[in-house]
């Protein structure tokens, strides 16, 4: 009996060691990924963040269900953070545990820089279309541009042709006319939005991940030229010599657009 018990004990210890070996071989080592946040001009926008994973990967946007080093599950937001005054310059990828790099850099473009680049493309597209219809291109005017920038920002406060001060560029004898467009939120707490699905103005990223100024502008110019006859006729008018457009972007990729037209003899 004594010998039998000893054999059982030895067998039990042996199985325990084998089991421990198997578990040790399958356990994943903790991996870290340090993310740097900089602007397209090289400015550091916030302190780097280091993420630790023991099995799950990490999403760029939205939330991720993960296991921490303590073994308890939790949810974490994506590694691309919202930074006031800036918009992600490139759509980042999700990483599995196996593909996680030790470090990476997320670049952001300043909201005003993005706006100016999209505006340039927008008026270029509108003018090109006007020429195909036998119309003259709109001319630029600095004072009108200033008014358009103000209007694009006012639309965040009041989405209406009636301004916060009660006036309107579309009122009779104002000497001006106005059209607008709304670009919906692109980066949501759940991930990248597919709202609109190409049916209206929205920020657009190329297949290589980088934001496209031209394609973003095209969604807005296409909307204004096709949404209804009134807006199309305004874009193709023969009574305004000058026109300026302004986009006001927010960190989540949403934006408001205001385009002003100045009639001959309008008061500055």
C-alpha positions as CSV (number, residue, x, y, z in Angstrom):
1,X,0.0,0.0,0.0
2,X,2.8,2.3,0.9
3,X,4.6,1.7,-2.4
4,X,1.4,2.2,-4.3
5,X,0.9,5.6,-2.6
6,X,4.4,6.6,-3.4
7,X,3.9,5.7,-7.1
8,X,0.7,7.7,-7.2
9,X,2.4,10.7,-5.7
10,X,5.3,10.6,-8.2
11,X,2.8,10.2,-11.0
12,X,0.8,13.2,-9.7
13,X,3.9,15.4,-9.5
14,X,4.9,14.4,-13.0
15,X,1.5,15.3,-14.5
16,X,1.6,18.6,-12.6
17,X,4.9,19.4,-14.1
18,X,3.7,18.5,-17.6
19,X,0.6,20.6,-17.1
20,X,2.6,23.5,-16.0
21,X,4.9,23.2,-19.0
22,X,1.9,23.2,-21.4
23,X,0.3,26.2,-19.7
24,X,3.6,28.0,-19.7
25,X,4.1,27.5,-23.4
26,X,0.7,28.8,-24.3
27,X,0.7,31.9,-22.1
28,X,1.3,35.1,-24.0
29,X,3.9,37.6,-22.9
30,X,2.8,41.2,-22.3
31,X,3.4,43.5,-25.3
32,X,3.6,47.3,-25.3
33,X,3.0,49.8,-28.0
34,X,3.9,53.5,-27.5
35,X,1.9,56.0,-29.6
36,X,3.3,59.5,-30.4
37,X,0.9,62.3,-31.4
38,X,2.3,65.0,-33.7
39,X,1.1,67.5,-36.2
40,X,2.0,67.4,-39.9
41,X,4.5,70.1,-39.1
42,X,6.2,68.0,-36.5
43,X,4.8,69.6,-33.4
44,X,4.1,67.3,-30.4
45,X,0.4,67.6,-29.6
46,X,0.2,65.5,-26.5
47,X,2.3,63.2,-24.4
48,X,2.9,59.7,-25.8
49,X,0.7,56.9,-24.5
50,X,2.0,53.3,-23.9
51,X,-0.6,50.5,-24.3
52,X,-0.1,47.0,-22.8
53,X,-1.7,43.9,-24.2
54,X,-1.4,40.2,-23.1
55,X,-3.7,38.7,-25.7
56,X,-6.0,41.1,-27.5
57,X,-4.9,43.7,-30.1
58,X,-5.9,47.3,-30.2
59,X,-8.2,49.3,-32.4
60,X,-7.4,52.7,-33.9
61,X,-10.9,54.1,-33.4
62,X,-13.8,53.1,-31.2
63,X,-13.5,50.8,-28.2
64,X,-11.7,47.5,-27.7
65,X,-12.5,44.6,-25.3
66,X,-9.2,43.6,-23.8
67,X,-7.5,41.7,-21.1
68,X,-4.9,43.6,-19.0
69,X,-1.9,42.2,-17.2
70,X,-4.0,41.7,-14.1
71,X,-6.1,39.3,-16.0
72,X,-9.3,41.3,-15.7
73,X,-11.2,42.3,-18.9
74,X,-12.0,45.9,-19.6
75,X,-12.8,48.2,-22.5
76,X,-10.4,50.8,-23.8
77,X,-10.9,53.5,-26.4
78,X,-8.8,53.4,-29.6
79,X,-5.3,54.7,-29.7
80,X,-6.2,57.6,-32.0
81,X,-7.2,60.4,-29.7
82,X,-9.3,63.5,-30.2
83,X,-7.1,66.6,-30.1
84,X,-8.8,70.0,-30.2
85,X,-7.9,72.1,-33.2
86,X,-6.7,69.1,-35.2
87,X,-8.1,66.3,-37.4
88,X,-6.4,62.9,-38.1
89,X,-4.3,63.3,-41.2
90,X,-4.4,59.6,-41.9
91,X,-6.8,56.8,-41.0
92,X,-4.8,54.4,-38.8
93,X,-5.1,50.6,-38.8
94,X,-6.2,48.2,-36.1
95,X,-3.6,45.8,-34.7
96,X,-3.9,42.2,-33.5
97,X,-1.7,41.1,-30.6
98,X,0.7,39.5,-33.0
99,X,1.0,42.6,-35.3
100,X,1.4,45.3,-32.6
101,X,4.5,47.4,-33.3
102,X,6.5,48.6,-30.3
103,X,5.9,52.2,-31.3
104,X,4.1,54.3,-34.0
105,X,3.3,57.9,-34.7
106,X,-0.2,59.3,-35.4
107,X,-0.2,62.6,-37.4
108,X,-2.8,65.3,-37.3
109,X,-3.5,68.2,-39.6
110,X,-4.6,71.5,-38.2
111,X,-8.3,72.2,-38.7
112,X,-7.7,75.6,-40.4
113,X,-5.0,74.1,-42.7
114,X,-7.4,71.3,-43.8
115,X,-10.1,73.9,-44.3
116,X,-8.0,76.2,-46.6
117,X,-6.9,73.2,-48.7
118,X,-10.4,71.9,-49.2
119,X,-11.8,75.4,-49.9
120,X,-9.2,75.9,-52.7
121,X,-10.3,72.6,-54.3
122,X,-14.0,73.4,-53.9
123,X,-14.0,76.7,-55.8
124,X,-11.7,75.2,-58.4
125,X,-14.3,72.6,-59.0
126,X,-17.3,75.0,-59.0
127,X,-15.5,77.3,-61.5
128,X,-14.5,74.5,-63.8
129,X,-18.2,73.4,-63.9
130,X,-19.3,77.0,-64.6
131,X,-17.0,77.2,-67.6
132,X,-18.6,74.1,-69.1
133,X,-21.9,76.0,-68.9
134,X,-20.5,79.0,-70.7
135,X,-20.2,81.1,-67.4
136,X,-17.3,83.1,-66.1
137,X,-15.3,81.9,-63.2
138,X,-16.0,83.5,-59.8
139,X,-13.3,85.9,-58.7
140,X,-11.7,86.1,-55.2
141,X,-12.1,88.9,-52.8
142,X,-10.4,89.0,-49.4
143,X,-13.1,90.9,-47.6
144,X,-15.7,88.3,-48.8
145,X,-13.4,85.5,-47.7
146,X,-13.4,87.0,-44.2
147,X,-17.2,87.1,-44.1
148,X,-17.4,83.5,-45.3
149,X,-15.0,82.3,-42.5
150,X,-17.1,84.1,-39.9
151,X,-20.3,82.5,-41.3
152,X,-18.8,78.9,-41.3
153,X,-18.0,79.3,-37.6
154,X,-21.4,80.9,-36.8
155,X,-23.1,77.8,-38.2
156,X,-21.9,75.8,-35.2
157,X,-24.0,78.1,-33.0
158,X,-27.0,78.4,-35.3
159,X,-27.5,76.2,-38.4
160,X,-29.6,78.7,-40.3
161,X,-29.3,81.3,-43.0
162,X,-30.4,83.7,-40.3
163,X,-27.3,84.7,-38.5
164,X,-26.9,84.9,-34.6
165,X,-27.3,88.7,-34.9
166,X,-30.6,88.3,-36.7
167,X,-29.4,89.3,-40.1
168,X,-29.2,87.2,-43.3
169,X,-27.1,87.3,-46.4
170,X,-30.1,85.9,-48.3
171,X,-32.4,88.8,-47.4
172,X,-33.6,91.1,-50.1
173,X,-31.3,93.9,-51.1
174,X,-28.5,92.6,-48.8
175,X,-26.1,92.6,-51.8
176,X,-25.2,89.0,-51.1
177,X,-26.4,85.4,-51.3
178,X,-25.4,82.3,-49.3
179,X,-25.5,78.5,-49.5
180,X,-24.3,76.1,-46.9
181,X,-23.4,72.4,-46.4
182,X,-23.0,70.2,-43.3
183,X,-20.4,67.5,-43.1
184,X,-21.3,64.8,-40.4
185,X,-19.2,63.3,-37.7
186,X,-16.7,60.9,-39.2
187,X,-14.8,59.6,-36.1
188,X,-17.3,58.5,-33.5
189,X,-16.9,56.7,-30.2
190,X,-17.9,53.5,-31.9
191,X,-15.4,53.8,-34.8
192,X,-15.5,55.4,-38.3
193,X,-19.0,56.4,-39.4
194,X,-20.5,55.4,-42.7
195,X,-23.3,57.9,-42.4
196,X,-24.3,59.4,-45.7
197,X,-22.6,56.6,-47.7
198,X,-21.5,59.0,-50.4
199,X,-24.9,60.8,-50.6
200,X,-23.7,64.1,-49.3
201,X,-20.8,66.3,-48.2
202,X,-18.3,64.5,-45.9
203,X,-14.6,64.2,-45.2
204,X,-13.0,61.7,-47.4
205,X,-9.8,59.6,-47.0
206,X,-7.9,58.0,-49.9
207,X,-7.3,54.3,-50.2
208,X,-3.8,55.0,-48.8
209,X,-5.4,56.3,-45.7
210,X,-4.5,60.0,-46.1
211,X,-7.2,62.7,-46.1
212,X,-8.2,63.8,-49.6
213,X,-8.7,67.6,-50.0
214,X,-10.0,67.1,-53.6
215,X,-12.5,64.3,-52.8
216,X,-13.7,66.0,-49.7
217,X,-14.4,69.2,-51.7
218,X,-16.1,67.1,-54.4
219,X,-18.7,65.7,-52.0
220,X,-19.6,69.3,-51.1
221,X,-19.6,70.7,-54.7
222,X,-21.6,67.7,-55.9
223,X,-24.2,68.2,-53.2
224,X,-24.6,71.9,-54.0
225,X,-24.9,71.3,-57.7
226,X,-27.3,68.3,-57.4
227,X,-29.4,68.7,-54.2
228,X,-32.0,70.9,-55.9
229,X,-32.6,73.4,-58.6
230,X,-32.4,76.5,-56.3
231,X,-28.9,75.6,-55.0
232,X,-27.7,74.6,-58.5
233,X,-29.0,77.9,-60.0
234,X,-27.2,79.8,-57.3
235,X,-23.9,78.2,-58.1
236,X,-24.5,78.8,-61.8
237,X,-25.7,82.4,-61.4
238,X,-24.7,85.2,-63.7
239,X,-25.2,88.1,-61.3
240,X,-22.3,87.6,-58.9
241,X,-18.7,88.4,-59.8
242,X,-17.2,87.3,-56.5
243,X,-17.6,84.1,-54.5
244,X,-15.8,82.7,-51.5
245,X,-16.2,79.5,-49.5
246,X,-15.1,78.6,-46.0
247,X,-15.1,75.2,-44.2
248,X,-15.0,75.0,-40.4
249,X,-13.8,71.6,-39.2
250,X,-13.9,70.0,-35.8
251,X,-11.6,67.3,-34.4
252,X,-14.1,64.5,-35.2
253,X,-14.0,65.2,-38.9
254,X,-17.4,67.0,-39.0
255,X,-17.6,70.5,-40.6
256,X,-19.8,73.4,-41.6
257,X,-19.4,75.1,-44.9
258,X,-20.6,78.5,-46.0
259,X,-20.3,80.0,-49.5
260,X,-21.0,83.6,-50.1
261,X,-21.8,85.4,-53.4
262,X,-21.3,89.1,-53.8
263,X,-23.5,91.1,-56.1
264,X,-22.2,94.0,-58.1
265,X,-22.4,97.2,-55.9
266,X,-22.7,95.3,-52.6
267,X,-21.6,97.3,-49.5
268,X,-18.3,96.1,-48.1
